[in-house]
Amino acid sequence: MRGQELLTFVVYDIADDRVRFRIAEVCKDYGLDHIQYSVFSGPLDATRRSELFARLSDTLGRAEGRIIVLQLCEKDARAKREIVQIARSE
Amino acid sequence: MRGQELLTFVVYDIADDRVRFRIAEVCKDYGLDHIQYSVFSGPLDATRRSELFARLSDTLGRAEGRIIVLQLCEKDARAKREIVQIARSE
């Protein structure tokens, strides 16, 4: 049974290319979208979010890095504000 | 008068060094802490958060980039999970 899904953000800062790639793969395994260079987001329930955090922790292992996992309640998700500006092709 | 302050995250992805530097300076002006390479966070009330968003938008101007501003209610702030692993000095 699925619990209530909340918009979840994973934001990381990892210097090692191989480790960073593996962290991104874990996020994709959980159905999250790649919305910035080192940011994934998507809906997850509390159980999946905890599993994801454990997987991220295992995947980082002893490598240097910072990973934050955030959940946003419906109100906070509605309050999210975003600027997306793509380069014009010249 | 100050409204209720909520933990606020600014997460950005900006290729141009000069623009990225200016975005970081705006975040510092609002008292936010630099917690990852392209992430700032700290408490702001709704008025200051809106002002900050407008400043970020003006500062980005027509440059290419992505900026997300998130607010976390107290419950979401408590649920934040983080891994911080600093390199051992050899």
Backbone of each chain as nested JSON, in Angstrom:
{
  "chains": [
    {"id": "A", "residues": [
      {"number": 1, "name": "MET", "atoms": {"N": [0.841, -1.205, 0.0], "CA": [0.0, 0.0, 0.0], "C": [0.873, 1.251, 0.0]}},
      {"number": 2, "name": "ARG", "atoms": {"N": [0.452, 2.197, -0.808], "CA": [1.202, 3.441, -0.896], "C": [0.7, 4.461, 0.105]}},
      {"number": 3, "name": "GLY", "atoms": {"N": [1.617, 5.148, 0.764], "CA": [1.23, 6.258, 1.625], "C": [1.075, 7.515, 0.784]}},
      {"number": 4, "name": "GLN", "atoms": {"N": [0.806, 8.607, 1.446], "CA": [0.649, 9.889, 0.749], "C": [1.982, 10.307, 0.111]}},
      {"number": 5, "name": "GLU", "atoms": {"N": [1.924, 10.627, -1.148], "CA": [3.15, 11.059, -1.819], "C": [3.344, 12.561, -1.663]}},
      {"number": 6, "name": "LEU", "atoms": {"N": [4.553, 12.936, -1.336], "CA": [4.907, 14.357, -1.248], "C": [6.018, 14.637, -2.252]}},
      {"number": 7, "name": "LEU", "atoms": {"N": [5.974, 15.836, -2.801], "CA": [7.042, 16.256, -3.71], "C": [8.365, 16.214, -2.937]}},
      {"number": 8, "name": "THR", "atoms": {"N": [9.33, 15.519, -3.503], "CA": [10.605, 15.267, -2.823], "C": [11.739, 15.822, -3.677]}},
      {"number": 9, "name": "PHE", "atoms": {"N": [12.664, 16.497, -3.04], "CA": [13.844, 17.023, -3.732], "C": [15.101, 16.328, -3.211]}},
      {"number": 10, "name": "VAL", "atoms": {"N": [15.975, 15.959, -4.132], "CA": [17.314, 15.495, -3.769], "C": [18.292, 16.489, -4.384]}},
      {"number": 11, "name": "VAL", "atoms": {"N": [19.096, 17.104, -3.529], "CA": [20.045, 18.138, -3.953], "C": [21.418, 17.696, -3.463]}},
      {"number": 12, "name": "TYR", "atoms": {"N": [22.387, 17.592, -4.382], "CA": [23.681, 17.057, -3.96], "C": [24.835, 17.854, -4.519]}},
      {"number": 13, "name": "ASP", "atoms": {"N": [25.962, 17.626, -3.913], "CA": [27.187, 18.341, -4.239], "C": [28.292, 17.302, -4.104]}},
      {"number": 14, "name": "ILE", "atoms": {"N": [28.665, 16.714, -5.218], "CA": [29.597, 15.584, -5.198], "C": [30.635, 15.795, -6.284]}},
      {"number": 15, "name": "ALA", "atoms": {"N": [31.905, 15.839, -5.875], "CA": [32.974, 16.183, -6.823], "C": [33.312, 15.015, -7.753]}},
      {"number": 16, "name": "ASP", "atoms": {"N": [33.288, 13.802, -7.242], "CA": [33.716, 12.634, -8.016], "C": [32.668, 12.282, -9.075]}},
      {"number": 17, "name": "ASP", "atoms": {"N": [33.077, 12.347, -10.354], "CA": [32.127, 12.127, -11.454], "C": [31.42, 10.775, -11.364]}},
      {"number": 18, "name": "ARG", "atoms": {"N": [32.18, 9.735, -11.006], "CA": [31.603, 8.392, -10.991], "C": [30.552, 8.273, -9.896]}},
      {"number": 19, "name": "VAL", "atoms": {"N": [30.882, 8.807, -8.721], "CA": [29.935, 8.76, -7.594], "C": [28.7, 9.603, -7.918]}},
      {"number": 20, "name": "ARG", "atoms": {"N": [28.93, 10.789, -8.493], "CA": [27.797, 11.659, -8.828], "C": [26.864, 10.979, -9.835]}},
      {"number": 21, "name": "PHE", "atoms": {"N": [27.457, 10.292, -10.803], "CA": [26.662, 9.555, -11.791], "C": [25.827, 8.472, -11.102]}},
      {"number": 22, "name": "ARG", "atoms": {"N": [26.431, 7.779, -10.156], "CA": [25.686, 6.7, -9.47], "C": [24.552, 7.265, -8.611]}},
      {"number": 23, "name": "ILE", "atoms": {"N": [24.802, 8.418, -7.995], "CA": [23.74, 9.078, -7.206], "C": [22.565, 9.448, -8.122]}},
      {"number": 24, "name": "ALA", "atoms": {"N": [22.888, 9.977, -9.31], "CA": [21.83, 10.336, -10.273], "C": [21.041, 9.095, -10.688]}},
      {"number": 25, "name": "GLU", "atoms": {"N": [21.744, 7.973, -10.882], "CA": [21.066, 6.728, -11.28], "C": [20.091, 6.263, -10.196]}},
      {"number": 26, "name": "VAL", "atoms": {"N": [20.491, 6.411, -8.929], "CA": [19.595, 6.028, -7.823], "C": [18.328, 6.894, -7.874]}},
      {"number": 27, "name": "CYS", "atoms": {"N": [18.509, 8.197, -8.072], "CA": [17.345, 9.103, -8.151], "C": [16.411, 8.677, -9.283]}},
      {"number": 28, "name": "LYS", "atoms": {"N": [16.996, 8.315, -10.429], "CA": [16.175, 7.863, -11.566], "C": [15.435, 6.564, -11.228]}},
      {"number": 29, "name": "ASP", "atoms": {"N": [16.109, 5.667, -10.501], "CA": [15.454, 4.412, -10.078], "C": [14.181, 4.696, -9.294]}},
      {"number": 30, "name": "TYR", "atoms": {"N": [14.143, 5.818, -8.614], "CA": [12.971, 6.169, -7.811], "C": [12.006, 7.073, -8.585]}},
      {"number": 31, "name": "GLY", "atoms": {"N": [12.228, 7.167, -9.883], "CA": [11.283, 7.882, -10.747], "C": [11.381, 9.397, -10.675]}},
      {"number": 32, "name": "LEU", "atoms": {"N": [12.465, 9.893, -10.075], "CA": [12.594, 11.353, -9.958], "C": [13.086, 11.956, -11.279]}},
      {"number": 33, "name": "ASP", "atoms": {"N": [12.728, 13.206, -11.504], "CA": [13.141, 13.933, -12.702], "C": [14.39, 14.767, -12.431]}},
      {"number": 34, "name": "HIS", "atoms": {"N": [15.248, 14.835, -13.442], "CA": [16.493, 15.59, -13.343], "C": [16.195, 17.041, -13.708]}},
      {"number": 35, "name": "ILE", "atoms": {"N": [16.021, 17.906, -12.718], "CA": [15.55, 19.27, -13.005], "C": [16.66, 20.316, -13.005]}},
      {"number": 36, "name": "GLN", "atoms": {"N": [17.77, 20.017, -12.366], "CA": [18.958, 20.876, -12.463], "C": [20.167, 19.948, -12.46]}},
      {"number": 37, "name": "TYR", "atoms": {"N": [21.348, 20.532, -12.685], "CA": [22.573, 19.74, -12.794], "C": [22.696, 18.721, -11.659]}},
      {"number": 38, "name": "SER", "atoms": {"N": [22.479, 19.142, -10.429], "CA": [22.6, 18.252, -9.274], "C": [21.342, 18.26, -8.422]}},
      {"number": 39, "name": "VAL", "atoms": {"N": [20.194, 18.263, -9.089], "CA": [18.904, 18.273, -8.386], "C": [17.92, 17.36, -9.106]}},
      {"number": 40, "name": "PHE", "atoms": {"N": [17.301, 16.475, -8.331], "CA": [16.209, 15.651, -8.842], "C": [14.964, 15.944, -8.012]}},
      {"number": 41, "name": "SER", "atoms": {"N": [13.792, 15.784, -8.618], "CA": [12.572, 15.909, -7.824], "C": [11.451, 15.051, -8.39]}},
      {"number": 42, "name": "GLY", "atoms": {"N": [10.513, 14.715, -7.514], "CA": [9.344, 13.938, -7.903], "C": [8.596, 13.474, -6.667]}},
      {"number": 43, "name": "PRO", "atoms": {"N": [7.405, 12.905, -6.874], "CA": [6.578, 12.48, -5.738], "C": [7.025, 11.132, -5.174]}},
      {"number": 44, "name": "LEU", "atoms": {"N": [7.122, 11.067, -3.85], "CA": [7.456, 9.808, -3.166], "C": [6.688, 9.759, -1.855]}},
      {"number": 45, "name": "ASP", "atoms": {"N": [6.285, 8.555, -1.455], "CA": [5.71, 8.436, -0.108], "C": [6.838, 8.265, 0.911]}},
      {"number": 46, "name": "ALA", "atoms": {"N": [6.492, 8.315, 2.173], "CA": [7.504, 8.335, 3.24], "C": [8.392, 7.092, 3.216]}},
      {"number": 47, "name": "THR", "atoms": {"N": [7.794, 5.94, 2.896], "CA": [8.562, 4.691, 2.874], "C": [9.614, 4.727, 1.776]}},
      {"number": 48, "name": "ARG", "atoms": {"N": [9.171, 5.137, 0.564], "CA": [10.098, 5.201, -0.57], "C": [11.166, 6.274, -0.333]}},
      {"number": 49, "name": "ARG", "atoms": {"N": [10.768, 7.373, 0.327], "CA": [11.726, 8.452, 0.589], "C": [12.822, 7.968, 1.549]}},
      {"number": 50, "name": "SER", "atoms": {"N": [12.418, 7.192, 2.553], "CA": [13.411, 6.638, 3.487], "C": [14.335, 5.642, 2.804]}},
      {"number": 51, "name": "GLU", "atoms": {"N": [13.744, 4.788, 1.984], "CA": [14.542, 3.814, 1.204], "C": [15.543, 4.544, 0.329]}},
      {"number": 52, "name": "LEU", "atoms": {"N": [15.048, 5.587, -0.362], "CA": [15.906, 6.373, -1.255], "C": [17.068, 6.967, -0.465]}},
      {"number": 53, "name": "PHE", "atoms": {"N": [16.774, 7.525, 0.705], "CA": [17.832, 8.141, 1.511], "C": [18.89, 7.095, 1.882]}},
      {"number": 54, "name": "ALA", "atoms": {"N": [18.431, 5.902, 2.256], "CA": [19.372, 4.827, 2.614], "C": [20.223, 4.44, 1.404]}},
      {"number": 55, "name": "ARG", "atoms": {"N": [19.581, 4.345, 0.223], "CA": [20.313, 3.998, -1.005], "C": [21.352, 5.074, -1.346]}},
      {"number": 56, "name": "LEU", "atoms": {"N": [20.952, 6.342, -1.179], "CA": [21.881, 7.448, -1.481], "C": [23.08, 7.396, -0.546]}},
      {"number": 57, "name": "SER", "atoms": {"N": [22.786, 7.126, 0.717], "CA": [23.843, 7.044, 1.726], "C": [24.817, 5.905, 1.409]}},
      {"number": 58, "name": "ASP", "atoms": {"N": [24.261, 4.736, 1.063], "CA": [25.098, 3.59, 0.681], "C": [25.923, 3.905, -0.562]}},
      {"number": 59, "name": "THR", "atoms": {"N": [25.293, 4.587, -1.518], "CA": [25.945, 4.862, -2.796], "C": [27.079, 5.87, -2.614]}},
      {"number": 60, "name": "LEU", "atoms": {"N": [26.861, 6.864, -1.768], "CA": [27.935, 7.824, -1.482], "C": [29.096, 7.105, -0.796]}},
      {"number": 61, "name": "GLY", "atoms": {"N": [28.754, 6.146, 0.06], "CA": [29.789, 5.377, 0.758], "C": [30.679, 6.31, 1.552]}},
      {"number": 62, "name": "ARG", "atoms": {"N": [31.988, 6.197, 1.34], "CA": [32.918, 7.047, 2.086], "C": [33.402, 8.221, 1.255]}},
      {"number": 63, "name": "ALA", "atoms": {"N": [32.795, 8.399, 0.077], "CA": [33.217, 9.514, -0.801], "C": [32.805, 10.845, -0.192]}},
      {"number": 64, "name": "GLU", "atoms": {"N": [33.544, 11.874, -0.593], "CA": [33.223, 13.219, -0.134], "C": [31.957, 13.709, -0.822]}},
      {"number": 65, "name": "GLY", "atoms": {"N": [31.08, 14.332, -0.077], "CA": [29.889, 14.868, -0.715], "C": [28.863, 15.358, 0.282]}},
      {"number": 66, "name": "ARG", "atoms": {"N": [27.886, 16.046, -0.25], "CA": [26.756, 16.531, 0.538], "C": [25.491, 16.177, -0.224]}},
      {"number": 67, "name": "ILE", "atoms": {"N": [24.53, 15.616, 0.495], "CA": [23.242, 15.26, -0.109], "C": [22.149, 15.714, 0.84]}},
      {"number": 68, "name": "ILE", "atoms": {"N": [21.159, 16.423, 0.3], "CA": [19.998, 16.814, 1.097], "C": [18.76, 16.213, 0.455]}},
      {"number": 69, "name": "VAL", "atoms": {"N": [17.892, 15.642, 1.287], "CA": [16.592, 15.157, 0.824], "C": [15.514, 15.964, 1.539]}},
      {"number": 70, "name": "LEU", "atoms": {"N": [14.665, 16.617, 0.734], "CA": [13.601, 17.472, 1.264], "C": [12.251, 16.921, 0.849]}},
      {"number": 71, "name": "GLN", "atoms": {"N": [11.274, 17.065, 1.729], "CA": [9.883, 16.804, 1.345], "C": [9.121, 18.119, 1.414]}},
      {"number": 72, "name": "LEU", "atoms": {"N": [8.166, 18.282, 0.496], "CA": [7.321, 19.477, 0.506], "C": [5.859, 19.059, 0.644]}},
      {"number": 73, "name": "CYS", "atoms": {"N": [5.199, 19.54, 1.686], "CA": [3.757, 19.306, 1.83], "C": [3.046, 20.011, 0.671]}},
      {"number": 74, "name": "GLU", "atoms": {"N": [1.759, 19.762, 0.515], "CA": [1.049, 20.331, -0.646], "C": [1.144, 21.844, -0.676]}},
      {"number": 75, "name": "LYS", "atoms": {"N": [1.029, 22.455, 0.502], "CA": [1.082, 23.924, 0.561], "C": [2.466, 24.429, 0.125]}},
      {"number": 76, "name": "ASP", "atoms": {"N": [3.52, 23.792, 0.649], "CA": [4.878, 24.207, 0.278], "C": [5.143, 23.942, -1.207]}},
      {"number": 77, "name": "ALA", "atoms": {"N": [4.589, 22.839, -1.716], "CA": [4.778, 22.517, -3.139], "C": [4.114, 23.585, -4.006]}},
      {"number": 78, "name": "ARG", "atoms": {"N": [2.927, 24.05, -3.59], "CA": [2.248, 25.101, -4.359], "C": [3.026, 26.416, -4.313]}},
      {"number": 79, "name": "ALA", "atoms": {"N": [3.748, 26.636, -3.201], "CA": [4.487, 27.894, -3.012], "C": [5.841, 27.898, -3.724]}},
      {"number": 80, "name": "LYS", "atoms": {"N": [6.252, 26.768, -4.245], "CA": [7.532, 26.669, -4.965], "C": [7.549, 27.68, -6.111]}},
      {"number": 81, "name": "ARG", "atoms": {"N": [8.635, 28.418, -6.241], "CA": [8.745, 29.363, -7.351], "C": [10.006, 29.059, -8.14]}},
      {"number": 82, "name": "GLU", "atoms": {"N": [9.92, 29.195, -9.44], "CA": [10.993, 28.707, -10.295], "C": [11.206, 29.632, -11.49]}},
      {"number": 83, "name": "ILE", "atoms": {"N": [12.444, 29.849, -11.833], "CA": [12.799, 30.547, -13.068], "C": [13.566, 29.543, -13.929]}},
      {"number": 84, "name": "VAL", "atoms": {"N": [13.119, 29.352, -15.143], "CA": [13.838, 28.477, -16.066], "C": [14.075, 29.275, -17.333]}},
      {"number": 85, "name": "GLN", "atoms": {"N": [15.322, 29.571, -17.599], "CA": [15.657, 30.394, -18.762], "C": [16.677, 29.663, -19.617]}},
      {"number": 86, "name": "ILE", "atoms": {"N": [16.237, 29.244, -20.769], "CA": [17.079, 28.44, -21.663], "C": [17.757, 29.385, -22.648]}},
      {"number": 87, "name": "ALA", "atoms": {"N": [18.981, 29.036, -23.035], "CA": [19.731, 29.885, -23.97], "C": [18.972, 30.008, -25.294]}},
      {"number": 88, "name": "ARG", "atoms": {"N": [18.956, 31.222, -25.823], "CA": [18.436, 31.392, -27.182], "C": [19.456, 30.831, -28.151]}},
      {"number": 89, "name": "SER", "atoms": {"N": [19.0, 30.175, -29.182], "CA": [19.954, 29.773, -30.213], "C": [20.196, 30.997, -31.087]}},
      {"number": 90, "name": "GLU", "atoms": {"N": [21.479, 31.26, -31.326], "CA": [21.84, 32.513, -32.047], "C": [21.674, 32.309, -33.55]}}
    ]},
    {"id": "B", "residues": [
      {"number": 1, "name": "MET", "atoms": {"N": [6.766, 44.847, 10.664], "CA": [6.469, 43.627, 11.432], "C": [6.877, 42.402, 10.615]}},
      {"number": 2, "name": "ARG", "atoms": {"N": [7.462, 41.473, 11.276], "CA": [7.895, 40.26, 10.599], "C": [6.804, 39.202, 10.63]}},
      {"number": 3, "name": "GLY", "atoms": {"N": [6.587, 38.554, 9.502], "CA": [5.682, 37.417, 9.474], "C": [6.407, 36.166, 9.936]}},
      {"number": 4, "name": "GLN", "atoms": {"N": [5.717, 35.068, 9.876], "CA": [6.322, 33.793, 10.285], "C": [7.46, 33.418, 9.333]}},
      {"number": 5, "name": "GLU", "atoms": {"N": [8.598, 33.119, 9.886], "CA": [9.732, 32.736, 9.05], "C": [9.711, 31.235, 8.775]}},
      {"number": 6, "name": "LEU", "atoms": {"N": [9.925, 30.889, 7.535], "CA": [10.031, 29.476, 7.162], "C": [11.411, 29.239, 6.564]}},
      {"number": 7, "name": "LEU", "atoms": {"N": [11.927, 28.037, 6.804], "CA": [13.199, 27.666, 6.192], "C": [13.044, 27.734, 4.666]}},
      {"number": 8, "name": "THR", "atoms": {"N": [13.929, 28.472, 4.035], "CA": [13.838, 28.745, 2.596], "C": [15.105, 28.225, 1.917]}},
      {"number": 9, "name": "PHE", "atoms": {"N": [14.925, 27.575, 0.786], "CA": [16.059, 27.091, 0.0], "C": [16.086, 27.806, -1.347]}},
      {"number": 10, "name": "VAL", "atoms": {"N": [17.264, 28.208, -1.75], "CA": [17.477, 28.705, -3.112], "C": [18.468, 27.747, -3.774]}},
      {"number": 11, "name": "VAL", "atoms": {"N": [18.041, 27.146, -4.877], "CA": [18.848, 26.144, -5.578], "C": [18.968, 26.617, -7.024]}},
      {"number": 12, "name": "TYR", "atoms": {"N": [20.19, 26.757, -7.514], "CA": [20.324, 27.331, -8.861], "C": [21.341, 26.59, -9.695]}},
      {"number": 13, "name": "ASP", "atoms": {"N": [21.232, 26.826, -10.973], "CA": [22.068, 26.149, -11.956], "C": [22.363, 27.22, -13.004]}},
      {"number": 14, "name": "ILE", "atoms": {"N": [23.523, 27.833, -12.877], "CA": [23.857, 28.99, -13.718], "C": [25.282, 28.824, -14.219]}},
      {"number": 15, "name": "ALA", "atoms": {"N": [25.426, 28.793, -15.533], "CA": [26.741, 28.498, -16.12], "C": [27.702, 29.695, -16.016]}},
      {"number": 16, "name": "ASP", "atoms": {"N": [27.195, 30.909, -16.209], "CA": [28.055, 32.094, -16.257], "C": [28.563, 32.441, -14.853]}},
      {"number": 17, "name": "ASP", "atoms": {"N": [29.898, 32.424, -14.693], "CA": [30.506, 32.627, -13.368], "C": [30.09, 33.954, -12.727]}},
      {"number": 18, "name": "ARG", "atoms": {"N": [30.061, 35.017, -13.537], "CA": [29.763, 36.34, -12.999], "C": [28.319, 36.409, -12.508]}},
      {"number": 19, "name": "VAL", "atoms": {"N": [27.408, 35.867, -13.296], "CA": [25.997, 35.868, -12.911], "C": [25.804, 34.987, -11.666]}},
      {"number": 20, "name": "ARG", "atoms": {"N": [26.448, 33.829, -11.652], "CA": [26.323, 32.928, -10.509], "C": [26.832, 33.606, -9.234]}},
      {"number": 21, "name": "PHE", "atoms": {"N": [27.935, 34.321, -9.351], "CA": [28.488, 35.047, -8.21], "C": [27.49, 36.089, -7.698]}},
      {"number": 22, "name": "ARG", "atoms": {"N": [26.848, 36.796, -8.628], "CA": [25.892, 37.831, -8.218], "C": [24.648, 37.219, -7.556]}},
      {"number": 23, "name": "ILE", "atoms": {"N": [24.223, 36.079, -8.054], "CA": [23.086, 35.372, -7.438], "C": [23.45, 34.983, -5.994]}},
      {"number": 24, "name": "ALA", "atoms": {"N": [24.671, 34.483, -5.811], "CA": [25.128, 34.111, -4.463], "C": [25.146, 35.34, -3.545]}},
      {"number": 25, "name": "GLU", "atoms": {"N": [25.585, 36.481, -4.072], "CA": [25.621, 37.711, -3.262], "C": [24.219, 38.13, -2.818]}},
      {"number": 26, "name": "VAL", "atoms": {"N": [23.232, 37.988, -3.709], "CA": [21.851, 38.315, -3.347], "C": [21.398, 37.411, -2.19]}},
      {"number": 27, "name": "CYS", "atoms": {"N": [21.69, 36.13, -2.293], "CA": [21.302, 35.184, -1.215], "C": [21.942, 35.598, 0.113]}},
      {"number": 28, "name": "LYS", "atoms": {"N": [23.217, 36.004, 0.056], "CA": [23.902, 36.452, 1.284], "C": [23.252, 37.712, 1.842]}},
      {"number": 29, "name": "ASP", "atoms": {"N": [22.837, 38.617, 0.94], "CA": [22.152, 39.846, 1.387], "C": [20.906, 39.515, 2.219]}},
      {"number": 30, "name": "TYR", "atoms": {"N": [20.312, 38.378, 1.944], "CA": [19.104, 37.989, 2.68], "C": [19.428, 37.073, 3.859]}},
      {"number": 31, "name": "GLY", "atoms": {"N": [20.706, 37.004, 4.195], "CA": [21.122, 36.276, 5.392], "C": [21.143, 34.766, 5.238]}},
      {"number": 32, "name": "LEU", "atoms": {"N": [21.068, 34.298, 3.999], "CA": [21.056, 32.844, 3.808], "C": [22.475, 32.275, 3.898]}},
      {"number": 33, "name": "ASP", "atoms": {"N": [22.55, 31.01, 4.297], "CA": [23.838, 30.314, 4.406], "C": [24.134, 29.518, 3.14]}},
      {"number": 34, "name": "HIS", "atoms": {"N": [25.406, 29.491, 2.773], "CA": [25.857, 28.759, 1.589], "C": [26.106, 27.311, 1.985]}},
      {"number": 35, "name": "ILE", "atoms": {"N": [25.147, 26.434, 1.711], "CA": [25.257, 25.069, 2.242], "C": [25.746, 24.047, 1.222]}},
      {"number": 36, "name": "GLN", "atoms": {"N": [25.605, 24.368, -0.059], "CA": [26.207, 23.54, -1.105], "C": [26.684, 24.489, -2.192]}},
      {"number": 37, "name": "TYR", "atoms": {"N": [27.388, 23.942, -3.178], "CA": [27.982, 24.76, -4.239], "C": [26.974, 25.765, -4.806]}},
      {"number": 38, "name": "SER", "atoms": {"N": [25.772, 25.324, -5.125], "CA": [24.754, 26.203, -5.706], "C": [23.457, 26.164, -4.911]}},
      {"number": 39, "name": "VAL", "atoms": {"N": [23.591, 26.124, -3.588], "CA": [22.424, 26.063, -2.711], "C": [22.651, 26.965, -1.5]}},
      {"number": 40, "name": "PHE", "atoms": {"N": [21.667, 27.81, -1.228], "CA": [21.65, 28.612, -0.006], "C": [20.386, 28.271, 0.765]}},
      {"number": 41, "name": "SER", "atoms": {"N": [20.447, 28.416, 2.104], "CA": [19.221, 28.237, 2.883], "C": [19.247, 29.076, 4.15]}},
      {"number": 42, "name": "GLY", "atoms": {"N": [18.053, 29.377, 4.638], "CA": [17.916, 30.132, 5.878], "C": [16.469, 30.549, 6.061]}},
      {"number": 43, "name": "PRO", "atoms": {"N": [16.143, 31.09, 7.24], "CA": [14.76, 31.474, 7.539], "C": [14.389, 32.815, 6.91]}},
      {"number": 44, "name": "LEU", "atoms": {"N": [13.235, 32.868, 6.278], "CA": [12.702, 34.121, 5.707], "C": [11.189, 34.125, 5.872]}},
      {"number": 45, "name": "ASP", "atoms": {"N": [10.632, 35.312, 6.074], "CA": [9.168, 35.39, 6.05], "C": [8.703, 35.571, 4.602]}},
      {"number": 46, "name": "ALA", "atoms": {"N": [7.394, 35.506, 4.401], "CA": [6.842, 35.484, 3.041], "C": [7.204, 36.752, 2.265]}},
      {"number": 47, "name": "THR", "atoms": {"N": [7.208, 37.891, 2.963], "CA": [7.519, 39.156, 2.294], "C": [8.959, 39.17, 1.79]}},
      {"number": 48, "name": "ARG", "atoms": {"N": [9.874, 38.792, 2.678], "CA": [11.295, 38.757, 2.306], "C": [11.543, 37.704, 1.219]}},
      {"number": 49, "name": "ARG", "atoms": {"N": [10.813, 36.598, 1.302], "CA": [10.999, 35.536, 0.291], "C": [10.558, 36.033, -1.092]}},
      {"number": 50, "name": "SER", "atoms": {"N": [9.472, 36.785, -1.139], "CA": [9.015, 37.344, -2.423], "C": [9.993, 38.378, -2.957]}},
      {"number": 51, "name": "GLU", "atoms": {"N": [10.476, 39.236, -2.065], "CA": [11.488, 40.226, -2.447], "C": [12.727, 39.534, -3.014]}},
      {"number": 52, "name": "LEU", "atoms": {"N": [13.171, 38.505, -2.294], "CA": [14.358, 37.754, -2.719], "C": [14.139, 37.183, -4.114]}},
      {"number": 53, "name": "PHE", "atoms": {"N": [12.957, 36.593, -4.333], "CA": [12.68, 35.991, -5.64], "C": [12.753, 37.049, -6.742]}},
      {"number": 54, "name": "ALA", "atoms": {"N": [12.189, 38.221, -6.461], "CA": [12.224, 39.313, -7.456], "C": [13.667, 39.745, -7.715]}},
      {"number": 55, "name": "ARG", "atoms": {"N": [14.471, 39.858, -6.642], "CA": [15.881, 40.23, -6.796], "C": [16.646, 39.188, -7.617]}},
      {"number": 56, "name": "LEU", "atoms": {"N": [16.373, 37.91, -7.339], "CA": [17.057, 36.837, -8.076], "C": [16.698, 36.913, -9.558]}},
      {"number": 57, "name": "SER", "atoms": {"N": [15.427, 37.155, -9.815], "CA": [14.95, 37.238, -11.195], "C": [15.609, 38.409, -11.924]}},
      {"number": 58, "name": "ASP", "atoms": {"N": [15.656, 39.572, -11.269], "CA": [16.329, 40.746, -11.852], "C": [17.806, 40.473, -12.084]}},
      {"number": 59, "name": "THR", "atoms": {"N": [18.432, 39.804, -11.125], "CA": [19.869, 39.559, -11.197], "C": [20.197, 38.576, -12.317]}},
      {"number": 60, "name": "LEU", "atoms": {"N": [19.363, 37.568, -12.485], "CA": [19.573, 36.628, -13.593], "C": [19.407, 37.362, -14.919]}},
      {"number": 61, "name": "GLY", "atoms": {"N": [18.457, 38.303, -14.948], "CA": [18.24, 39.081, -16.171], "C": [17.907, 38.157, -17.321]}},
      {"number": 62, "name": "ARG", "atoms": {"N": [18.63, 38.295, -18.432], "CA": [18.354, 37.455, -19.595], "C": [19.353, 36.314, -19.711]}},
      {"number": 63, "name": "ALA", "atoms": {"N": [20.188, 36.148, -18.677], "CA": [21.187, 35.075, -18.712], "C": [20.507, 33.719, -18.623]}},
      {"number": 64, "name": "GLU", "atoms": {"N": [21.206, 32.72, -19.142], "CA": [20.689, 31.355, -19.061], "C": [20.8, 30.847, -17.633]}},
      {"number": 65, "name": "GLY", "atoms": {"N": [19.772, 30.185, -17.152], "CA": [19.878, 29.611, -15.811], "C": [18.557, 29.098, -15.302]}},
      {"number": 66, "name": "ARG", "atoms": {"N": [18.65, 28.384, -14.212], "CA": [17.475, 27.864, -13.529], "C": [17.625, 28.194, -12.057]}},
      {"number": 67, "name": "ILE", "atoms": {"N": [16.575, 28.703, -11.456], "CA": [16.589, 29.034, -10.029], "C": [15.288, 28.535, -9.428]}},
      {"number": 68, "name": "ILE", "atoms": {"N": [15.381, 27.817, -8.328], "CA": [14.192, 27.376, -7.6], "C": [14.249, 27.961, -6.199]}},
      {"number": 69, "name": "VAL", "atoms": {"N": [13.122, 28.49, -5.738], "CA": [12.996, 28.94, -4.355], "C": [11.921, 28.091, -3.683]}},
      {"number": 70, "name": "LEU", "atoms": {"N": [12.321, 27.432, -2.593], "CA": [11.422, 26.538, -1.858], "C": [11.22, 27.048, -0.448]}},
      {"number": 71, "name": "GLN", "atoms": {"N": [10.025, 26.872, 0.075], "CA": [9.789, 27.102, 1.504], "C": [9.447, 25.773, 2.145]}},
      {"number": 72, "name": "LEU", "atoms": {"N": [9.889, 25.601, 3.401], "CA": [9.565, 24.385, 4.136], "C": [8.829, 24.765, 5.42]}},
      {"number": 73, "name": "CYS", "atoms": {"N": [7.617, 24.246, 5.567], "CA": [6.885, 24.435, 6.825], "C": [7.671, 23.731, 7.936]}},
      {"number": 74, "name": "GLU", "atoms": {"N": [7.273, 23.96, 9.195], "CA": [8.049, 23.375, 10.299], "C": [8.154, 21.862, 10.202]}},
      {"number": 75, "name": "LYS", "atoms": {"N": [7.055, 21.234, 9.813], "CA": [7.063, 19.765, 9.712], "C": [8.045, 19.302, 8.625]}},
      {"number": 76, "name": "ASP", "atoms": {"N": [7.974, 19.957, 7.457], "CA": [8.895, 19.592, 6.368], "C": [10.346, 19.894, 6.751]}},
      {"number": 77, "name": "ALA", "atoms": {"N": [10.549, 20.988, 7.489], "CA": [11.913, 21.337, 7.909], "C": [12.473, 20.267, 8.858]}},
      {"number": 78, "name": "ARG", "atoms": {"N": [11.604, 19.765, 9.741], "CA": [12.052, 18.701, 10.66], "C": [12.364, 17.411, 9.912]}},
      {"number": 79, "name": "ALA", "atoms": {"N": [11.664, 17.206, 8.795], "CA": [11.83, 15.961, 8.036], "C": [13.037, 15.996, 7.094]}},
      {"number": 80, "name": "LYS", "atoms": {"N": [13.655, 17.157, 6.952], "CA": [14.842, 17.292, 6.086], "C": [15.922, 16.307, 6.528]}},
      {"number": 81, "name": "ARG", "atoms": {"N": [16.494, 15.605, 5.581], "CA": [17.579, 14.687, 5.921], "C": [18.804, 15.035, 5.087]}},
      {"number": 82, "name": "GLU", "atoms": {"N": [19.949, 14.912, 5.722], "CA": [21.159, 15.439, 5.103], "C": [22.362, 14.538, 5.389]}},
      {"number": 83, "name": "ILE", "atoms": {"N": [23.191, 14.376, 4.396], "CA": [24.491, 13.712, 4.575], "C": [25.556, 14.744, 4.248]}},
      {"number": 84, "name": "VAL", "atoms": {"N": [26.466, 14.94, 5.158], "CA": [27.589, 15.848, 4.907], "C": [28.858, 15.075, 5.202]}},
      {"number": 85, "name": "GLN", "atoms": {"N": [29.629, 14.824, 4.172], "CA": [30.84, 14.043, 4.335], "C": [32.026, 14.81, 3.765]}},
      {"number": 86, "name": "ILE", "atoms": {"N": [32.879, 15.235, 4.671], "CA": [34.024, 16.062, 4.281], "C": [35.23, 15.153, 4.055]}},
      {"number": 87, "name": "ALA", "atoms": {"N": [36.074, 15.522, 3.1], "CA": [37.259, 14.719, 2.799], "C": [38.151, 14.611, 4.028]}},
      {"number": 88, "name": "ARG", "atoms": {"N": [38.652, 13.411, 4.249], "CA": [39.69, 13.262, 5.276], "C": [40.969, 13.857, 4.737]}},
      {"number": 89, "name": "SER", "atoms": {"N": [41.709, 14.518, 5.575], "CA": [43.03, 14.97, 5.125], "C": [43.966, 13.78, 5.23]}},
      {"number": 90, "name": "GLU", "atoms": {"N": [44.71, 13.536, 4.169], "CA": [45.555, 12.319, 4.106], "C": [46.86, 12.536, 4.849]}}
    ]}
  ]
}
